[in-house]
Amino acid sequence: MPKELSTIAQRVKSLLDFDKRLYFFLILMLFWVIRYLTNTVIIQAIPDGENLDARGDLMIFHVFNTLNYIWTPFALLWKFTVISFLFWLGGFFLGYKLPYKELWKFALVAEGVFILPELIRFLVFLNPSSSTTFLEIQEYQPFSVLSLLGFNSVAERWWYPLGTLNIFEVIYAVLWIYGFHAISNRNMKESVIAVLVCYVFPLIVWLTWFVMVYRD
C-alpha cells in the first residue's frame, strides 16, 4: 500500500496543478522580453552606441542576440531534460523509483526562479552611467560570489563559476527539495540528501571541470 503523502507534499502537488505548457510559454516570453530590454541597455552603454547601431556597425551584436533568442527555448528544454535525468538517475542509485515525467515537469516549474536575476540585472542598469561598460552589464550576476568580488578582481576563467554560485541557485536547490519530497514521497531528510547527490554535486563537478579546461 503506497505511503500517504505528507501535508507538505500535498500542498506542493496542489500548487503544481496548472497548465505547464502555458507556464513554459510565459517564462519563455519573460526571458525574451527581459533579455531584449537588457540588450537595449547594453547598446546605450557602448560609447556612441546609438549612432553605431544606426550605421549598422553593431550588426554582429544583433545577429548573436537573435541567435540567442532562437536558441533560448531549446536551451530551456535541454536543461529540463538534463536536470530531470540527473534526478531520475540519482534516485535510481539511491534506491528510489521516480516518474521521469513528473521530474521533468518540476524542472520546468523551478526554472522560473532564474527569471529574477535577469530582471534584477536589467533594473540595476536601467539608467546606465557614462562609466558603465558593456562587459560590466554582461557579466553582472546579482547576489553571486562574482558580484561580491567584482569580475575585474578575478581571472576570466572564474567569471562563470563564481557567477553561478549565487542565491538563486540556493533557492532552486531548496525548491527541488520540496519537489523531490512531493514526487518521491520520501521524507525531507532523504530529499535533502537526494538534492545534494543529484544536483549540487553534479553542479560542483561541472564548474570544476569548466575551470580546469578553460583556456585564458
Phi and psi restraints in degrees (value plus and minus 20) as a CYANA .aco file:
   2 PRO   PHI     -81.5   -41.5
   2 PRO   PSI     123.9   163.9
   3 LYS   PHI     -90.4   -50.4
   3 LYS   PSI     118.6   158.6
   4 GLU   PHI     -87.0   -47.0
   4 GLU   PSI     120.1   160.1
   5 LEU   PHI     -86.1   -46.1
   5 LEU   PSI     122.9   162.9
   6 SER   PHI     -91.0   -51.0
   6 SER   PSI     148.1   188.1
   7 THR   PHI     -81.6   -41.6
   7 THR   PSI     -60.3   -20.3
   8 ILE   PHI     -83.8   -43.8
   8 ILE   PSI     -65.0   -25.0
   9 ALA   PHI     -82.6   -42.6
   9 ALA   PSI     -61.2   -21.2
  10 GLN   PHI     -83.6   -43.6
  10 GLN   PSI     -59.5   -19.5
  11 ARG   PHI     -87.0   -47.0
  11 ARG   PSI     -61.8   -21.8
  12 VAL   PHI     -82.3   -42.3
  12 VAL   PSI     -65.6   -25.6
  13 LYS   PHI     -82.9   -42.9
  13 LYS   PSI     -57.2   -17.2
  14 SER   PHI     -88.2   -48.2
  14 SER   PSI     -55.3   -15.3
  15 LEU   PHI     -89.5   -49.5
  15 LEU   PSI     -46.6    -6.6
  16 LEU   PHI    -109.8   -69.8
  16 LEU   PSI     -17.2    22.8
  17 ASP   PHI    -105.3   -65.3
  17 ASP   PSI      55.8    95.8
  18 PHE   PHI    -170.1  -130.1
  18 PHE   PSI     152.5   192.5
  19 ASP   PHI     -92.4   -52.4
  19 ASP   PSI      89.4   129.4
  20 LYS   PHI     -91.4   -51.4
  20 LYS   PSI     -49.1    -9.1
  21 ARG   PHI     -86.7   -46.7
  21 ARG   PSI     -63.2   -23.2
  22 LEU   PHI     -84.5   -44.5
  22 LEU   PSI     -58.5   -18.5
  23 TYR   PHI     -84.1   -44.1
  23 TYR   PSI     -62.8   -22.8
  24 PHE   PHI     -81.3   -41.3
  24 PHE   PSI     -63.8   -23.8
  25 PHE   PHI     -82.3   -42.3
  25 PHE   PSI     -57.9   -17.9
  26 LEU   PHI     -85.5   -45.5
  26 LEU   PSI     -69.2   -29.2
  27 ILE   PHI     -88.7   -48.7
  27 ILE   PSI     -51.7   -11.7
  28 LEU   PHI     -84.3   -44.3
  28 LEU   PSI     -64.4   -24.4
  29 MET   PHI     -83.7   -43.7
  29 MET   PSI     -59.9   -19.9
  30 LEU   PHI     -84.3   -44.3
  30 LEU   PSI     -63.6   -23.6
  31 PHE   PHI     -79.5   -39.5
  31 PHE   PSI     -66.1   -26.1
  32 TRP   PHI     -80.9   -40.9
  32 TRP   PSI     -69.4   -29.4
  33 VAL   PHI     -84.7   -44.7
  33 VAL   PSI     -67.0   -27.0
  34 ILE   PHI     -84.6   -44.6
  34 ILE   PSI     -62.0   -22.0
  35 ARG   PHI     -87.9   -47.9
  35 ARG   PSI     -56.0   -16.0
  36 TYR   PHI     -83.9   -43.9
  36 TYR   PSI     -65.4   -25.4
  37 LEU   PHI     -85.0   -45.0
  37 LEU   PSI     -58.8   -18.8
  38 THR   PHI     -85.2   -45.2
  38 THR   PSI     -59.6   -19.6
  39 ASN   PHI     -85.0   -45.0
  39 ASN   PSI     -52.3   -12.3
  40 THR   PHI     -85.4   -45.4
  40 THR   PSI     -60.4   -20.4
  41 VAL   PHI     -84.9   -44.9
  41 VAL   PSI     -58.6   -18.6
  42 ILE   PHI     -80.6   -40.6
  42 ILE   PSI     -61.8   -21.8
  43 ILE   PHI     -80.9   -40.9
  43 ILE   PSI     -58.6   -18.6
  44 GLN   PHI     -84.9   -44.9
  44 GLN   PSI     -49.7    -9.7
  45 ALA   PHI     -99.8   -59.8
  45 ALA   PSI     -35.9     4.1
  46 ILE   PHI     -98.9   -58.9
  46 ILE   PSI     108.2   148.2
  47 PRO   PHI     -72.5   -32.5
  47 PRO   PSI     104.0   144.0
  48 ASP   PHI      38.9    78.9
  48 ASP   PSI      12.5    52.5
  49 GLY   PHI     -80.6   -40.6
  49 GLY   PSI     -60.3   -20.3
  50 GLU   PHI     -85.3   -45.3
  50 GLU   PSI     -61.1   -21.1
  51 ASN   PHI     -88.9   -48.9
  51 ASN   PSI     -59.2   -19.2
  52 LEU   PHI     -82.4   -42.4
  52 LEU   PSI     -60.0   -20.0
  53 ASP   PHI     -86.2   -46.2
  53 ASP   PSI     -61.1   -21.1
  54 ALA   PHI     -83.8   -43.8
  54 ALA   PSI     -53.2   -13.2
  55 ARG   PHI    -103.3   -63.3
  55 ARG   PSI     -26.4    13.6
  56 GLY   PHI      66.3   106.3
  56 GLY   PSI      -8.8    31.2
  57 ASP   PHI     -94.4   -54.4
  57 ASP   PSI     -32.6     7.4
  58 LEU   PHI    -123.9   -83.9
  58 LEU   PSI       4.7    44.7
  59 MET   PHI     -78.8   -38.8
  59 MET   PSI     -64.0   -24.0
  60 ILE   PHI     -81.8   -41.8
  60 ILE   PSI     -59.9   -19.9
  61 PHE   PHI     -77.1   -37.1
  61 PHE   PSI     -65.7   -25.7
  62 HIS   PHI     -90.8   -50.8
  62 HIS   PSI     -55.4   -15.4
  63 VAL   PHI     -82.4   -42.4
  63 VAL   PSI     -67.5   -27.5
  64 PHE   PHI     -84.4   -44.4
  64 PHE   PSI     -57.3   -17.3
  65 ASN   PHI     -85.8   -45.8
  65 ASN   PSI     -60.8   -20.8
  66 THR   PHI     -82.6   -42.6
  66 THR   PSI     -63.1   -23.1
  67 LEU   PHI     -82.5   -42.5
  67 LEU   PSI     -56.4   -16.4
  68 ASN   PHI     -85.1   -45.1
  68 ASN   PSI     -61.2   -21.2
  69 TYR   PHI     -82.9   -42.9
  69 TYR   PSI     -62.8   -22.8
  70 ILE   PHI     -84.8   -44.8
  70 ILE   PSI     -59.3   -19.3
  71 TRP   PHI     -95.8   -55.8
  71 TRP   PSI     -42.4    -2.4
  72 THR   PHI     -71.9   -31.9
  72 THR   PSI     -71.2   -31.2
  73 PRO   PHI     -81.8   -41.8
  73 PRO   PSI     -57.8   -17.8
  74 PHE   PHI     -89.9   -49.9
  74 PHE   PSI     -57.2   -17.2
  75 ALA   PHI     -83.8   -43.8
  75 ALA   PSI     -61.2   -21.2
  76 LEU   PHI     -85.2   -45.2
  76 LEU   PSI     -67.2   -27.2
  77 LEU   PHI     -81.8   -41.8
  77 LEU   PSI     -59.2   -19.2
  78 TRP   PHI     -85.0   -45.0
  78 TRP   PSI     -61.8   -21.8
  79 LYS   PHI     -83.1   -43.1
  79 LYS   PSI     -64.5   -24.5
  80 PHE   PHI     -78.9   -38.9
  80 PHE   PSI     -62.0   -22.0
  81 THR   PHI     -84.9   -44.9
  81 THR   PSI     -65.4   -25.4
  82 VAL   PHI     -87.1   -47.1
  82 VAL   PSI     -66.8   -26.8
  83 ILE   PHI     -82.6   -42.6
  83 ILE   PSI     -66.0   -26.0
  84 SER   PHI     -85.3   -45.3
  84 SER   PSI     -55.3   -15.3
  85 PHE   PHI     -85.4   -45.4
  85 PHE   PSI     -60.5   -20.5
  86 LEU   PHI     -79.9   -39.9
  86 LEU   PSI     -61.1   -21.1
  87 PHE   PHI     -91.4   -51.4
  87 PHE   PSI     -58.5   -18.5
  88 TRP   PHI     -84.3   -44.3
  88 TRP   PSI     -66.5   -26.5
  89 LEU   PHI     -87.7   -47.7
  89 LEU   PSI     -63.9   -23.9
  90 GLY   PHI     -82.5   -42.5
  90 GLY   PSI     -60.3   -20.3
  91 GLY   PHI     -83.1   -43.1
  91 GLY   PSI     -57.9   -17.9
  92 PHE   PHI     -81.1   -41.1
  92 PHE   PSI     -65.8   -25.8
  93 PHE   PHI     -87.9   -47.9
  93 PHE   PSI     -46.8    -6.8
  94 LEU   PHI    -104.3   -64.3
  94 LEU   PSI     -23.4    16.6
  95 GLY   PHI      71.4   111.4
  95 GLY   PSI      -1.3    38.7
  96 TYR   PHI    -128.4   -88.4
  96 TYR   PSI     118.3   158.3
  97 LYS   PHI    -119.2   -79.2
  97 LYS   PSI      90.4   130.4
  98 LEU   PHI    -136.8   -96.8
  98 LEU   PSI     120.4   160.4
  99 PRO   PHI     -96.4   -56.4
  99 PRO   PSI      95.5   135.5
 100 TYR   PHI     -79.4   -39.4
 100 TYR   PSI     -58.1   -18.1
 101 LYS   PHI     -80.3   -40.3
 101 LYS   PSI     -62.1   -22.1
 102 GLU   PHI     -88.1   -48.1
 102 GLU   PSI     -56.4   -16.4
 103 LEU   PHI     -83.8   -43.8
 103 LEU   PSI     -62.1   -22.1
 104 TRP   PHI     -83.6   -43.6
 104 TRP   PSI     -62.6   -22.6
 105 LYS   PHI     -82.9   -42.9
 105 LYS   PSI     -59.5   -19.5
 106 PHE   PHI     -90.3   -50.3
 106 PHE   PSI     -55.7   -15.7
 107 ALA   PHI     -79.2   -39.2
 107 ALA   PSI     -58.2   -18.2
 108 LEU   PHI     -82.9   -42.9
 108 LEU   PSI     -67.3   -27.3
 109 VAL   PHI     -85.8   -45.8
 109 VAL   PSI     -64.9   -24.9
 110 ALA   PHI     -85.7   -45.7
 110 ALA   PSI     -43.7    -3.7
 111 GLU   PHI     -82.5   -42.5
 111 GLU   PSI     -41.2    -1.2
 112 GLY   PHI     -76.6   -36.6
 112 GLY   PSI     -45.9    -5.9
 113 VAL   PHI     -84.0   -44.0
 113 VAL   PSI     -46.5    -6.5
 114 PHE   PHI    -102.6   -62.6
 114 PHE   PSI     -19.8    20.2
 115 ILE   PHI     -91.5   -51.5
 115 ILE   PSI     -51.8   -11.8
 116 LEU   PHI     -79.7   -39.7
 116 LEU   PSI     -69.1   -29.1
 117 PRO   PHI     -83.1   -43.1
 117 PRO   PSI     -53.2   -13.2
 118 GLU   PHI     -83.7   -43.7
 118 GLU   PSI     -63.2   -23.2
 119 LEU   PHI     -88.0   -48.0
 119 LEU   PSI     -62.0   -22.0
 120 ILE   PHI     -83.0   -43.0
 120 ILE   PSI     -62.6   -22.6
 121 ARG   PHI     -79.8   -39.8
 121 ARG   PSI     -62.8   -22.8
 122 PHE   PHI     -82.5   -42.5
 122 PHE   PSI     -65.1   -25.1
 123 LEU   PHI     -87.6   -47.6
 123 LEU   PSI     -57.5   -17.5
 124 VAL   PHI     -82.2   -42.2
 124 VAL   PSI     -58.2   -18.2
 125 PHE   PHI    -127.8   -87.8
 125 PHE   PSI       5.9    45.9
 126 LEU   PHI     -80.4   -40.4
 126 LEU   PSI     -59.0   -19.0
 127 ASN   PHI    -143.4  -103.4
 127 ASN   PSI      58.7    98.7
 128 PRO   PHI     -86.1   -46.1
 128 PRO   PSI     121.7   161.7
 129 SER   PHI     -96.5   -56.5
 129 SER   PSI     149.2   189.2
 130 SER   PHI     -86.1   -46.1
 130 SER   PSI     -41.0    -1.0
 131 SER   PHI    -108.7   -68.7
 131 SER   PSI     -27.8    12.2
 132 THR   PHI     -91.1   -51.1
 132 THR   PSI     113.3   153.3
 133 THR   PHI    -124.4   -84.4
 133 THR   PSI     140.8   180.8
 134 PHE   PHI     -76.9   -36.9
 134 PHE   PSI     -64.4   -24.4
 135 LEU   PHI     -86.2   -46.2
 135 LEU   PSI     -54.9   -14.9
 136 GLU   PHI     -82.7   -42.7
 136 GLU   PSI     -60.2   -20.2
 137 ILE   PHI     -92.3   -52.3
 137 ILE   PSI     -65.0   -25.0
 138 GLN   PHI     -82.3   -42.3
 138 GLN   PSI     -59.9   -19.9
 139 GLU   PHI    -114.7   -74.7
 139 GLU   PSI     -16.3    23.7
 140 TYR   PHI     -92.5   -52.5
 140 TYR   PSI     101.7   141.7
 141 GLN   PHI    -144.3  -104.3
 141 GLN   PSI      81.1   121.1
 142 PRO   PHI     -81.3   -41.3
 142 PRO   PSI     122.2   162.2
 143 PHE   PHI      34.7    74.7
 143 PHE   PSI      19.3    59.3
 144 SER   PHI    -137.1   -97.1
 144 SER   PSI     147.3   187.3
 145 VAL   PHI     -82.4   -42.4
 145 VAL   PSI     -56.0   -16.0
 146 LEU   PHI     -83.4   -43.4
 146 LEU   PSI     -60.9   -20.9
 147 SER   PHI     -88.6   -48.6
 147 SER   PSI     -48.4    -8.4
 148 LEU   PHI     -92.6   -52.6
 148 LEU   PSI     -61.2   -21.2
 149 LEU   PHI    -102.7   -62.7
 149 LEU   PSI     -53.8   -13.8
 150 GLY   PHI      69.8   109.8
 150 GLY   PSI     107.7   147.7
 151 PHE   PHI     -86.8   -46.8
 151 PHE   PSI     -40.5    -0.5
 152 ASN   PHI     -94.3   -54.3
 152 ASN   PSI     -36.9     3.1
 153 SER   PHI    -116.3   -76.3
 153 SER   PSI     -21.9    18.1
 154 VAL   PHI    -148.8  -108.8
 154 VAL   PSI     137.4   177.4
 155 ALA   PHI     -85.3   -45.3
 155 ALA   PSI     132.4   172.4
 156 GLU   PHI     -80.1   -40.1
 156 GLU   PSI     -51.3   -11.3
 157 ARG   PHI     -83.0   -43.0
 157 ARG   PSI     -39.7     0.3
 158 TRP   PHI    -114.3   -74.3
 158 TRP   PSI     -26.6    13.4
 159 TRP   PHI     -80.7   -40.7
 159 TRP   PSI     -71.1   -31.1
 160 TYR   PHI     -86.0   -46.0
 160 TYR   PSI     -69.4   -29.4
 161 PRO   PHI     -80.1   -40.1
 161 PRO   PSI     -65.4   -25.4
 162 LEU   PHI     -90.7   -50.7
 162 LEU   PSI     -50.3   -10.3
 163 GLY   PHI     -90.8   -50.8
 163 GLY   PSI     -50.4   -10.4
 164 THR   PHI     -92.9   -52.9
 164 THR   PSI     -48.4    -8.4
 165 LEU   PHI    -100.4   -60.4
 165 LEU   PSI      66.7   106.7
 166 ASN   PHI    -157.9  -117.9
 166 ASN   PSI     152.1   192.1
 167 ILE   PHI     -84.9   -44.9
 167 ILE   PSI     -46.5    -6.5
 168 PHE   PHI     -93.7   -53.7
 168 PHE   PSI     -50.4   -10.4
 169 GLU   PHI     -86.2   -46.2
 169 GLU   PSI     -55.8   -15.8
 170 VAL   PHI     -86.0   -46.0
 170 VAL   PSI     -65.5   -25.5
 171 ILE   PHI     -80.9   -40.9
 171 ILE   PSI     -61.8   -21.8
 172 TYR   PHI     -79.6   -39.6
 172 TYR   PSI     -64.2   -24.2
 173 ALA   PHI     -84.9   -44.9
 173 ALA   PSI     -59.5   -19.5
 174 VAL   PHI     -84.7   -44.7
 174 VAL   PSI     -61.9   -21.9
 175 LEU   PHI     -78.5   -38.5
 175 LEU   PSI     -60.4   -20.4
 176 TRP   PHI     -87.6   -47.6
 176 TRP   PSI     -49.9    -9.9
 177 ILE   PHI     -80.7   -40.7
 177 ILE   PSI     -66.8   -26.8
 178 TYR   PHI     -89.9   -49.9
 178 TYR   PSI     -58.0   -18.0
 179 GLY   PHI     -84.5   -44.5
 179 GLY   PSI     -64.3   -24.3
 180 PHE   PHI     -84.1   -44.1
 180 PHE   PSI     -59.8   -19.8
 181 HIS   PHI     -79.9   -39.9
 181 HIS   PSI     -62.3   -22.3
 182 ALA   PHI     -92.8   -52.8
 182 ALA   PSI     -58.7   -18.7
 183 ILE   PHI     -96.3   -56.3
 183 ILE   PSI     -62.3   -22.3
 184 SER   PHI    -110.2   -70.2
 184 SER   PSI     -38.0     2.0
 185 ASN   PHI      42.1    82.1
 185 ASN   PSI       8.7    48.7
 186 ARG   PHI    -113.1   -73.1
 186 ARG   PSI     139.8   179.8
 187 ASN   PHI     -90.7   -50.7
 187 ASN   PSI     151.1   191.1
 188 MET   PHI     -84.9   -44.9
 188 MET   PSI     -57.0   -17.0
 189 LYS   PHI     -83.1   -43.1
 189 LYS   PSI     -64.9   -24.9
 190 GLU   PHI     -84.8   -44.8
 190 GLU   PSI     -54.1   -14.1
 191 SER   PHI     -88.8   -48.8
 191 SER   PSI     -58.8   -18.8
 192 VAL   PHI     -82.6   -42.6
 192 VAL   PSI     -64.9   -24.9
 193 ILE   PHI     -81.9   -41.9
 193 ILE   PSI     -62.1   -22.1
 194 ALA   PHI     -81.6   -41.6
 194 ALA   PSI     -62.5   -22.5
 195 VAL   PHI     -86.7   -46.7
 195 VAL   PSI     -58.6   -18.6
 196 LEU   PHI     -82.7   -42.7
 196 LEU   PSI     -61.2   -21.2
 197 VAL   PHI     -95.5   -55.5
 197 VAL   PSI     -63.2   -23.2
 198 CYS   PHI    -107.6   -67.6
 198 CYS   PSI     -44.5    -4.5
 199 TYR   PHI    -143.2  -103.2
 199 TYR   PSI     -73.4   -33.4
 200 VAL   PHI     -84.1   -44.1
 200 VAL   PSI     -67.5   -27.5
 201 PHE   PHI     -82.8   -42.8
 201 PHE   PSI     -68.2   -28.2
 202 PRO   PHI     -79.6   -39.6
 202 PRO   PSI     -55.2   -15.2
 203 LEU   PHI     -84.6   -44.6
 203 LEU   PSI     -63.1   -23.1
 204 ILE   PHI     -83.3   -43.3
 204 ILE   PSI     -61.8   -21.8
 205 VAL   PHI     -82.0   -42.0
 205 VAL   PSI     -64.4   -24.4
 206 TRP   PHI     -82.2   -42.2
 206 TRP   PSI     -65.6   -25.6
 207 LEU   PHI     -87.0   -47.0
 207 LEU   PSI     -57.3   -17.3
 208 THR   PHI     -84.8   -44.8
 208 THR   PSI     -64.2   -24.2
 209 TRP   PHI     -82.1   -42.1
 209 TRP   PSI     -60.8   -20.8
 210 PHE   PHI     -79.5   -39.5
 210 PHE   PSI     -66.5   -26.5
 211 VAL   PHI     -84.2   -44.2
 211 VAL   PSI     -58.8   -18.8
 212 MET   PHI     -88.2   -48.2
 212 MET   PSI     -57.3   -17.3
 213 VAL   PHI    -114.0   -74.0
 213 VAL   PSI     -29.3    10.7
 214 TYR   PHI     -85.2   -45.2
 214 TYR   PSI     116.1   156.1
 215 ARG   PHI    -130.9   -90.9
 215 ARG   PSI      99.7   139.7
